[in-house]
Amino acid sequence: MNTLLPSKPSIRRPERDPMPRPLRVALVAALLALPLTAHAGLAETWYLSRGRANMRIENYGAAIEAWRKALELNPNGREASRELCRALLRNGETDRAVAELDRHLGRFPDDWQLAFEQARLLQWSRYAYRSGDAVKYLRMGLARRDDPARRRELARLLGRDRRTLDEALDEYRALLAAAPEDAKLRDEWLKLLLWDRRHRAEAIRELERRLAANPGDERAARALARIVAEDPRRASEAAARHAALLERHPDDPELRLGHARALARAGRRDEARAGYARALALRPSTEARLEFAELLAADRATHDAARREYEAVLRAEPRSRRARVGLARVLGAREETNAQAIAVYETVLAEAPNDAEAHRGLAHAYAWKGDADRALAHGELAGRYGPARPDVAALERSLRAGREPAVGGGARALAQPGGAELSRTAAFVSGEAEPTPFTSSAVEAGVATARGPGDARASGATLAIRGEWRPSPGTRLRMEGGLDGVRPEGAALSGALGVERSSEDGVLSVNVRRAARLDSFRAYAGERVGEELAGAASDTVAELRLARGRDTRLELAARAGAVSARGLDPVLVAGAGGRLDRALRRAGGWTVAAGAAAELVHHARDLSATGDPLDRSPHLFSPPIFASVSPRLAATRDAGARGWLTVDAGPALQLVGGAGGGVRLGGDARLGFTHRAGARLRLGGEARAERVADVHTRLEASLTAALLFP
């Protein structure tokens, strides 16, 4: 072998590293950080030592700096956190100490000593807004250490707020279980028991226990007499306890007043009145005088004395709401002073529009006065501004009888045989309601058909709307509007507008109305004459009516206006009438009356039929003069909310002027009724038969039924 030749180089494979690279990197980083960690630990130890040393020499400023540095190095260091709080407190930096204590206790809630200290600080007046936090820290400390003194602080804090009263009482019960003979503790507990009526029974047991142990305990005897008097079931016992105390202190005004109150609650009114008089003689006070007045007002026989007491209070305190309402109640109990009661209630509402008691009183006062609208309005306001009262609800039910919302329907028929032949039938549905106590409304919709001579016939839909507003007692504004599809075009419209004023003297009304004339088929529905329409006549008149008297009743009416028809210029129509009735008998809801009626009507032009086929007159009964005189007999039954019935009839002597005129006999009879069947159904009907000279005989009738919603 040639040894001079270079040998073949050997290939060395690298050995496999037994440690993964990420682990090796982490290990190196830890080795590099070890000196830093050791340095931080040494630094924290040094700052802790420095802080301790400065605390010993009371150099609190330097100690605070050291503790803060230690916390920067170790935010979870318990010693540094705790001692920083102590150093801030000793250095007088209270606000910063409180803030630091919040942070410390958030990290170390088991530090009961500092929890109690923080609770003590937060009870200072400057931290009154944090009383809830004081409670929290006291509970935090008590969870680790049961300290009776701190528990008492907690009980007192909880007892300052009625919302935490029950929790305070629980704490006091725990304290009393450990120290049942602690008199001051029991006094604090009793004071809280007396604060809330829910704990009256427990308070009474505590007072009875005290009196059993010490019968001469004057404070306990007075307190027990006072709170027992609050229970109407124990009013007699309260009166006896006050009487026993009065034997020892006969001129004590507080005991005298308490005794009078207990007697009043026990129903011993005569003794109570004497007791109040004695108490007021010893120490006059507005509260006692008002209570005395209310006691007097409870008995109708002493209403005058009650009025004097209320008026005495109002002389001293003119704006006393309680005295005003009490005086109004007394005045409202008599019809002759009811108006004065209304004035007093209105004075209360002028200052307090939402006073439910004043609205309640006005509801009753106006109902007695007969003003149902205002009574209902104030009844609604009493319910809106105060609790529901049974007497107001009963009053509203009685006043709304006959005024309930209703839905119903009915039918009408008219028959007029003879030369002016006309018949009309209609069916309709209706509804009525009172949107407010001062307004009422009704609507009626249906269909109607009219027939005349031969094959004359017309039909169409009908609509009528009525409304009424009563802005003041005795004043009514009425509005009506209607559409009759049987009549052509503009003639289909009708309506009325009127105002009525009623008083004790009588009724005065003024109305303007437009209504269809029903003298004949042509007058009502219109007929074709050649290529044009004739008839479809309407009256548009203004009317004035006056009624006076009760047993002897006089009614007067006057009207003037115009008759209009297709193809016809308006024609003047005027009339006047009167009626005098005398009540003959009133019994059992019935009134029977007899009297006389007279009527005079003038048409400026005769618009009756002439017999000419091309005549375009509207075929109206329209003599230049029509006069009628009729003796009348009427019977009426008023059943209140259940309904009414009236019958009115009489023959008539009639004078017809113009061509073919003369004196004729006629007359009419009328019947009307409403009847409430049960609580939800109302029936009604009207019928009329009329004979006018030898021109026509007319029969009309209607029936209605309505479902009521009381």
C-alpha positions in Angstrom: 0.0 0.0 0.0 1.3 3.5 -0.9 1.4 5.3 2.4 2.2 8.6 0.8 -1.2 8.9 -0.7 -3.7 10.8 1.4 -6.2 8.6 3.2 -10.0 8.8 2.6 -11.4 11.3 5.0 -13.9 9.9 7.6 -17.4 11.5 7.9 -18.4 12.4 11.6 -22.1 12.5 12.2 -23.3 15.0 14.9 -24.6 13.6 18.1 -28.4 14.2 18.8 -29.1 16.9 21.3 -31.1 15.3 24.1 -32.8 18.7 25.2 -35.4 20.3 22.8 -34.5 23.8 21.7 -37.5 25.7 23.2 -36.8 24.2 26.6 -33.1 25.1 26.3 -34.1 28.7 25.5 -36.4 29.0 28.5 -33.7 27.5 30.8 -31.1 30.1 29.6 -33.7 32.9 30.1 -34.3 31.7 33.6 -30.6 31.5 34.4 -30.2 35.1 33.1 -33.2 36.4 35.2 -32.2 34.7 38.4 -29.9 37.5 39.5 -32.6 40.0 38.8 -35.2 38.1 40.9 -32.8 37.7 43.7 -32.1 41.4 43.5 -35.9 42.2 43.6 -36.4 40.0 46.6 -33.5 41.7 48.4 -34.9 45.1 47.5 -38.4 44.3 48.8 -36.8 43.0 52.1 -34.8 46.1 52.4 -37.9 48.4 51.9 -39.8 46.3 54.4 -37.0 46.7 56.9 -36.9 50.4 56.3 -40.6 50.7 56.7 -40.6 48.9 60.0 -37.7 51.0 61.3 -39.5 54.3 60.4 -42.7 53.1 62.0 -40.8 52.5 65.3 -39.4 56.0 65.3 -42.8 57.4 64.2 -41.3 58.8 60.9 -44.5 58.0 59.1 -43.7 60.0 56.0 -40.6 57.9 55.3 -42.5 54.7 56.3 -45.2 55.5 53.7 -42.5 55.9 51.0 -40.9 52.6 52.0 -44.2 50.7 52.1 -45.2 52.1 48.7 -41.8 51.0 47.2 -42.3 47.5 48.6 -45.8 47.3 47.1 -44.4 48.4 43.7 -42.0 45.4 43.9 -44.7 43.0 45.2 -48.3 44.2 44.8 -49.6 41.2 46.7 -47.4 41.9 49.7 -49.7 41.7 52.7 -47.4 43.4 55.3 -46.6 46.3 53.0 -50.3 46.8 52.1 -51.4 46.6 55.7 -48.7 48.8 57.1 -49.2 51.4 54.4 -52.8 51.9 55.7 -51.6 52.2 59.3 -48.9 54.7 58.3 -51.3 56.9 56.4 -53.7 56.9 59.3 -51.0 57.8 61.8 -49.7 60.5 59.5 -53.2 62.1 59.5 -53.8 61.4 55.8 -57.3 60.1 56.4 -58.8 60.3 52.9 -55.8 58.5 51.4 -55.9 56.0 54.2 -59.6 55.3 53.5 -58.8 54.8 49.8 -55.9 52.5 50.6 -58.0 50.5 53.0 -60.5 49.9 50.3 -57.8 48.4 48.1 -56.2 46.4 51.0 -59.5 44.9 52.1 -60.3 44.1 48.5 -57.2 41.9 48.4 -57.3 40.7 52.0 -60.9 40.5 53.2 -59.8 38.3 56.2 -58.1 41.3 57.8 -60.8 41.8 60.4 -58.9 44.5 62.4 -58.6 46.8 59.5 -62.1 46.0 58.3 -63.4 47.3 61.7 -61.1 50.3 61.5 -62.4 51.2 58.0 -66.0 50.8 59.3 -65.1 53.2 62.1 -63.8 55.8 59.7 -66.7 55.6 57.4 -69.1 56.4 60.2 -67.6 59.9 60.4 -70.0 62.6 59.2 -67.7 63.5 56.3 -68.3 60.0 54.9 -72.0 59.9 55.6 -72.6 59.1 51.9 -70.7 55.8 52.5 -72.8 54.4 55.3 -73.6 51.4 53.2 -69.8 50.6 52.9 -69.5 51.0 56.7 -72.1 48.3 57.0 -70.2 46.1 54.5 -66.9 46.4 56.4 -68.5 45.7 59.8 -70.0 42.5 58.3 -66.7 41.6 56.8 -65.0 41.9 60.2 -67.7 40.1 62.0 -67.5 37.2 59.6 -63.9 36.6 61.0 -64.4 37.7 64.6 -67.5 38.1 66.7 -67.2 41.4 68.5 -70.3 42.5 70.5 -69.3 46.2 70.3 -68.9 46.1 66.6 -72.1 44.2 66.2 -73.8 46.9 68.1 -72.4 49.5 65.8 -73.7 47.4 62.9 -77.2 47.3 64.5 -77.2 51.1 65.0 -76.1 51.7 61.4 -78.8 49.4 60.0 -81.4 51.0 62.3 -81.0 54.4 60.7 -82.7 53.4 57.5 -86.3 51.9 57.5 -85.3 49.8 54.6 -82.8 47.9 56.7 -84.9 47.9 59.9 -85.5 44.2 59.9 -81.8 43.5 59.6 -81.1 45.8 62.5 -83.6 44.1 64.7 -82.0 40.7 63.8 -78.6 42.1 65.0 -80.2 43.4 68.2 -81.8 40.0 68.9 -78.4 38.4 68.6 -76.9 40.9 71.0 -79.8 40.5 73.5 -79.4 36.7 73.4 -75.9 37.2 74.8 -76.7 40.1 77.1 -80.4 40.0 78.0 -80.1 42.3 81.0 -78.4 45.2 79.2 -81.0 47.9 79.8 -79.5 50.4 77.3 -79.4 47.7 74.6 -83.1 46.9 75.2 -84.0 50.6 75.0 -82.4 50.8 71.6 -84.1 47.7 70.4 -87.5 48.9 71.7 -87.1 52.2 70.0 -86.7 50.4 66.7 -89.7 48.2 67.4 -91.8 51.2 67.9 -90.7 52.7 64.6 -92.6 50.3 62.4 -96.2 49.1 63.0 -95.3 45.7 61.8 -93.4 45.1 65.0 -96.1 46.4 67.4 -96.8 43.0 68.8 -93.2 42.5 69.8 -93.0 46.0 71.2 -96.1 45.4 73.3 -94.6 42.1 74.7 -91.4 44.0 75.6 -93.3 46.8 77.4 -95.4 44.2 79.2 -92.3 42.4 80.3 -90.9 45.6 81.7 -94.0 46.5 83.6 -94.2 43.0 85.0 -90.7 43.4 86.3 -91.2 47.0 87.5 -94.9 48.1 87.8 -93.7 51.6 88.6 -92.0 52.1 85.2 -93.7 55.3 84.1 -92.1 55.4 80.7 -93.1 51.9 79.8 -96.7 52.4 81.1 -97.1 55.5 79.0 -95.7 53.9 75.9 -97.8 50.8 76.3 -101.0 52.9 76.7 -100.1 54.9 73.6 -99.4 52.0 71.3 -102.3 49.8 72.5 -104.6 52.7 71.7 -103.6 52.3 68.0 -105.4 49.0 67.8 -109.2 49.5 67.7 -109.7 46.0 69.1 -107.9 47.1 72.3 -109.3 50.6 72.6 -111.1 49.8 75.8 -107.8 48.5 77.3 -106.0 51.6 76.2 -108.7 53.8 77.8 -108.3 51.9 81.1 -104.5 52.2 81.0 -104.7 56.0 80.4 -107.3 56.3 83.2 -104.9 54.5 85.6 -102.1 57.0 84.6 -104.5 59.9 85.0 -105.2 59.0 88.6 -101.5 59.8 89.3 -101.3 62.7 86.8 -104.8 64.3 86.5 -103.6 67.4 84.8 -101.2 65.9 82.3 -102.4 67.2 78.9 -100.7 64.4 76.9 -102.5 61.7 79.0 -105.8 63.6 78.7 -105.5 63.7 75.0 -104.5 60.0 74.8 -107.4 59.1 77.0 -109.9 61.0 74.8 -108.5 59.3 71.7 -108.8 55.9 73.2 -112.4 56.6 74.3 -113.3 57.7 70.8 -111.9 54.6 69.2 -113.8 52.5 71.8 -117.0 54.1 70.6 -117.7 55.9 73.9 -118.4 59.2 72.2 -120.0 61.1 75.1 -117.0 60.4 77.4 -114.6 61.1 74.5 -116.2 64.5 73.8 -115.7 65.4 77.5 -112.2 64.1 77.4 -111.3 66.3 74.4 -112.8 69.3 76.0 -110.6 68.8 79.1 -107.5 68.1 77.1 -108.1 71.3 75.0 -108.5 73.3 78.2 -105.2 72.1 79.5 -103.3 72.5 76.2 -105.0 73.9 73.1 -103.6 72.5 69.8 -104.7 72.4 66.2 -104.4 68.6 66.0 -106.5 68.0 69.1 -109.1 70.5 68.0 -109.4 68.8 64.6 -109.8 65.4 66.2 -112.5 66.9 68.5 -114.2 68.4 65.4 -114.1 65.0 63.6 -115.6 63.3 66.6 -118.4 65.9 66.7 -118.9 65.5 63.0 -119.5 61.8 63.3 -122.8 62.5 65.1 -125.5 64.4 63.2 -126.8 65.9 66.5 -123.4 67.6 67.1 -122.8 68.9 63.6 -123.3 72.6 64.7 -120.6 72.1 67.3 -118.3 70.5 64.8 -118.8 73.4 62.4 -117.8 75.8 65.2 -114.6 73.8 65.9 -113.6 73.7 62.2 -114.2 77.4 61.8 -112.1 78.1 64.9 -109.2 76.1 63.3 -109.6 78.0 60.1 -109.5 81.4 61.8 -106.1 80.4 63.2 -104.9 78.5 60.1 -106.9 79.7 57.1 -105.2 77.3 54.7 -105.7 74.1 56.8 -106.8 71.5 54.2 -108.0 69.1 56.9 -110.2 71.8 58.5 -111.6 72.8 55.1 -112.5 69.3 54.1 -114.0 68.5 57.5 -116.1 71.7 57.4 -117.3 70.9 53.9 -118.4 67.5 55.0 -120.5 68.9 57.8 -122.0 71.6 55.5 -122.7 68.9 52.9 -124.7 66.8 55.3 -127.6 69.3 55.1 -129.5 70.4 52.0 -129.7 74.0 53.1 -125.9 74.3 53.5 -125.0 72.1 50.5 -124.1 75.1 48.4 -121.7 76.3 51.1 -120.1 72.9 51.1 -119.5 73.1 47.4 -117.8 76.5 47.8 -115.5 75.1 50.5 -114.5 72.1 48.5 -113.8 74.4 45.5 -111.4 76.4 47.7 -109.5 73.2 48.5 -109.2 72.3 44.8 -108.0 75.8 44.0 -104.8 75.0 46.0 -104.7 71.2 45.4 -106.4 70.3 42.1 -105.6 66.6 42.7 -107.2 66.3 46.1 -109.2 63.1 45.9 -111.2 63.7 49.1 -112.4 67.1 47.8 -113.4 65.6 44.5 -115.3 62.8 46.4 -117.1 65.4 48.5 -118.1 67.4 45.5 -119.4 64.3 43.8 -121.8 63.8 46.6 -122.7 67.5 46.9 -123.4 67.9 43.2 -125.5 64.7 43.2 -127.6 66.1 46.0 -128.0 69.4 44.1 -129.2 67.4 41.1 -126.2 68.2 38.9 -125.4 64.6 37.7 -122.8 65.7 35.2 -120.6 67.4 37.7 -121.2 64.7 40.2 -119.9 62.1 37.7 -117.0 64.3 36.7 -115.8 64.7 40.3 -116.4 61.0 41.0 -114.1 60.1 38.1 -111.4 62.5 39.4 -111.7 61.1 42.9 -111.0 57.6 41.5 -108.1 59.0 39.4 -106.3 60.8 42.2 -107.1 58.4 45.1 -108.1 54.9 46.0 -111.4 53.4 44.9 -114.2 54.2 47.4 -117.3 52.1 47.6 -119.6 55.1 48.2 -118.3 56.9 45.1 -118.7 53.7 43.0 -122.3 53.3 44.3 -123.0 57.0 43.5 -121.7 56.6 39.9 -123.8 53.5 39.3 -126.9 55.3 40.4 -126.2 58.4 38.4 -125.3 56.5 35.2 -128.6 54.5 35.2 -130.2 55.5 32.0 -127.0 57.0 30.6 -125.1 53.8 29.9 -123.4 53.1 26.6 -125.8 51.1 24.4 -125.9 49.2 21.1 -129.2 48.3 19.5 -131.6 48.6 16.6 -135.2 49.0 15.6 -137.7 49.7 12.9 -140.1 52.6 12.0 -143.2 52.7 9.8 -145.4 55.5 8.5 -148.7 55.0 6.7 -150.7 57.9 5.1 -153.6 56.7 3.0 -155.8 58.8 0.9 -155.1 61.4 -1.8 -151.7 62.3 -0.3 -150.7 58.7 -0.2 -147.4 57.9 1.4 -145.9 55.0 3.2 -142.4 54.6 4.6 -140.6 51.8 6.4 -137.1 51.8 7.8 -134.8 49.5 9.7 -131.7 50.6 11.5 -128.9 49.8 14.0 -127.8 52.4 16.6 -125.3 53.1 19.3 -125.0 55.7 22.0 -122.4 56.7 24.5 -121.2 59.5 26.8 -117.6 60.3 25.9 -117.4 62.6 29.0 -119.9 63.4 31.9 -120.7 66.6 30.0 -121.3 65.2 26.5 -123.5 62.5 24.9 -123.5 61.1 21.4 -125.6 58.8 19.3 -125.4 57.4 15.8 -128.0 55.5 13.7 -127.6 53.8 10.3 -130.0 51.8 8.2 -132.1 51.6 5.1 -135.5 53.1 4.2 -138.1 52.6 1.5 -140.9 54.9 0.6 -144.0 54.2 -1.6 -146.6 56.4 -3.2 -149.5 56.2 -5.6 -149.3 53.5 -8.2 -145.8 52.1 -8.6 -144.0 55.1 -7.1 -141.2 53.8 -5.0 -137.8 55.0 -3.7 -135.3 53.6 -1.3 -131.8 54.3 0.1 -129.5 54.3 3.1 -130.0 56.5 6.1 -127.6 58.0 8.6 -128.2 60.2 11.6 -125.7 61.6 14.1 -126.6 63.4 17.3 -124.5 65.1 19.9 -125.1 67.1 23.1 -122.8 69.3 25.2 -123.7 70.5 28.7 -121.2 73.2 29.5 -122.9 74.4 32.6 -125.8 73.3 34.8 -129.1 73.7 33.0 -127.5 74.6 29.6 -127.6 72.1 26.7 -126.2 72.6 23.2 -127.6 70.1 20.7 -126.4 69.2 17.2 -127.9 66.8 14.7 -127.0 65.8 11.2 -128.7 63.3 8.9 -128.6 61.8 5.4 -131.7 60.2 3.9 -130.8 58.3 0.7 -134.5 58.1 -0.2 -134.5 61.8 -1.1 -132.5 63.1 -4.1 -129.2 65.0 -3.9 -129.1 68.0 -1.6 -132.6 67.3 -0.2 -131.1 64.2 1.5 -129.4 66.4 4.1 -131.1 67.4 7.3 -129.9 68.7 10.6 -130.5 70.8 13.7 -128.7 73.1 16.0 -130.1 74.3 19.3 -129.5 75.6 22.8 -131.6 75.1 25.8 -131.5 76.8 29.2 -133.4 75.4 32.1 -133.8 76.8 35.6 -136.3 76.6 38.5 -138.5 79.1 36.6 -138.7 77.1 33.4 -137.1 76.1 30.1 -136.1 78.4 27.2 -134.8 76.9 23.9 -133.8 78.2 20.5 -133.4 75.9 17.6 -132.7 76.0 13.9 -133.6 72.9 12.0 -133.9 71.5 8.5 -136.3 68.5 8.0 -138.1 66.7 5.3 -141.8 67.4 4.7 -143.9 64.2 4.8 -147.1 65.6 3.3 -147.0 63.3 0.3 -144.8 60.9 -1.6 -143.8 63.8 -4.0 -143.1 66.1 -1.0 -140.9 63.5 0.6 -139.1 61.6 -2.2 -139.8 63.7 -5.2 -141.3 62.8 -8.6 -140.6 63.3 -12.2 -142.8 65.7 -14.0 -141.8 65.6 -17.6 -138.0 65.7 -17.7 -137.6 67.5 -14.4 -137.8 66.5 -10.8 -140.5 68.1 -8.6 -141.1 68.0 -4.8 -138.4 66.8 -2.3 -139.5 69.6 0.0 -137.8 70.6 3.2 -138.7 73.0 6.0 -135.8 75.2 7.3 -137.1 77.1 10.3 -135.9 78.9 13.5 -138.0 78.1 16.5 -138.3 79.6 20.0 -139.9 77.6 22.8 -140.7 78.6 26.4 -142.1 76.4 29.2 -142.9 77.4 32.8 -144.6 75.9 35.8 -145.0 72.4 37.2 -148.5 71.7 38.5 -149.8 74.3 36.0 -147.6 74.2 33.0 -147.6 76.7 30.1 -145.8 76.0 26.9 -145.4 78.6 24.1 -143.7 78.2 20.7 -143.1 80.4 17.7 -141.3 79.5 14.5 -140.5 81.1 11.1 -138.6 80.0 8.1 -139.1 78.8 4.5 -140.2 75.8 2.6 -138.0 74.8 -0.3 -138.4 72.2 -3.0 -137.0 71.3 -6.4 -137.8 74.0 -9.0 -139.4 76.2 -6.4 -138.3 79.4 -4.8 -138.4 79.4 -1.0 -141.8 80.1 0.4 -142.3 81.7 3.8 -143.8 79.6 6.6 -144.5 80.8 10.1 -146.4 79.5 13.0 -147.2 79.8 16.7 -148.6 77.6 19.3 -149.3 77.2 23.0 -150.5 74.6 25.5 -151.7 74.9 29.1 -151.9 71.8 31.3 -153.1 71.4 34.9 -152.0 68.4 36.9 -155.1 66.7 38.3 -153.6 63.9 40.3 -150.1 62.6 41.2 -149.9 59.1 42.8 -147.7 56.0 42.4 -145.4 57.7 39.9 -148.4 58.6 37.7 -149.4 62.1 36.8 -152.8 62.8 35.1 -153.2 66.3 33.5 -155.9 68.0 31.5 -155.5 71.1 29.4 -155.8 72.7 26.0 -153.6 73.3 23.0 -153.8 75.8 20.1 -151.7 76.2 16.9 -151.6 78.6 14.0 -149.6 78.0 10.8 -149.2 80.3 7.8 -147.8 79.5 4.4 -147.2 82.5 2.1 -148.2 80.4 -1.0 -150.4 77.4 -1.5 -148.2 74.5 -2.6 -150.8 71.8 -2.6 -151.7 69.5 -5.6 -153.9 71.1 -8.3 -154.8 68.0 -10.3 -152.9 69.1 -13.4 -150.6 66.3 -14.6 -147.9 68.8 -15.4 -148.2 70.6 -12.2 -144.7 70.9 -10.5 -145.9 71.9 -7.1 -144.5 69.8 -4.2 -148.0 68.6 -3.0 -147.8 70.1 0.5 -150.6 70.8 2.9 -150.1 74.5 2.8 -153.2 76.6 3.3 -152.6 80.3 4.0 -154.1 79.8 7.4 -154.4 76.6 9.4 -155.6 76.9 13.0 -156.3 74.2 15.5 -157.8 74.2 19.0 -157.7 70.9 21.0 -158.7 69.9 24.5 -156.0 67.6 25.9 -155.8 64.7 28.4 -152.5 63.3 29.3 -151.2 60.6 31.6 -147.5 60.1 32.4 -145.8 57.5 34.5 -142.2 58.1 35.7 -140.5 54.9 36.9 -137.0 56.4 37.3 -134.2 54.3 35.8 -136.7 51.6 34.9 -138.4 53.8 32.3 -141.4 56.0 31.5 -144.8 55.9 29.8 -146.8 58.8 28.4 -150.2 58.9 26.7 -151.5 62.2 25.2 -154.7 62.6 23.2 -157.4 65.0 22.2 -159.9 66.0 19.5 -159.3 69.2 17.5 -161.4 71.8 15.9 -159.5 72.9 12.8 -159.9 75.9 10.6 -158.5 75.7 7.1 -158.2 78.9 5.1 -158.1 79.4 1.3 -160.0 77.7 -1.5 -162.0 74.8 -0.3 -161.4 75.7 3.3 -163.7 75.6 6.2 -164.0 74.2 9.7 -163.2 70.6 10.2 -162.9 68.1 13.0 -159.6 66.3 13.6 -157.3 65.3 16.4 -154.4 63.2 17.4 -153.3 60.6 20.0 -149.7 59.8 21.0 -148.1 57.0 23.0 -144.4 56.7 24.0 -142.5 54.4 26.4 -139.2 53.1 27.5 -138.7 50.1 29.7 -135.6 48.6 31.2 -135.9 44.8 31.3 -133.2 43.6 33.7 -129.8 45.2 33.9 -128.8 45.0 30.2 -131.9 45.4 28.0 -133.9 48.5 27.2 -137.0 48.5 25.1 -138.7 51.6 23.6 -141.5 52.6 21.3 -143.6 55.4 20.0 -147.0 55.6 18.2 -149.0 58.5 16.8 -152.3 58.8 15.0 -153.2 62.1 13.5 -156.2 63.4 11.5 -155.7 66.7 9.7 -159.0 68.1 8.4 -160.1 66.1 5.4 -156.6 66.1 3.9 -154.9 63.0 5.4 -154.8 60.6 8.2 -151.3 59.6 9.3 -150.2 56.7 11.4 -146.6 56.4 12.7 -145.0 53.8 14.9 -141.5 52.8 16.0 -139.9 50.1 18.1 -136.4 49.9 19.5 -134.3 47.5 21.5 -130.8 48.2 23.0 -128.2 46.2 24.8 -126.8 48.3 27.7 -123.3 48.2 29.1 -123.5 49.4 32.7 
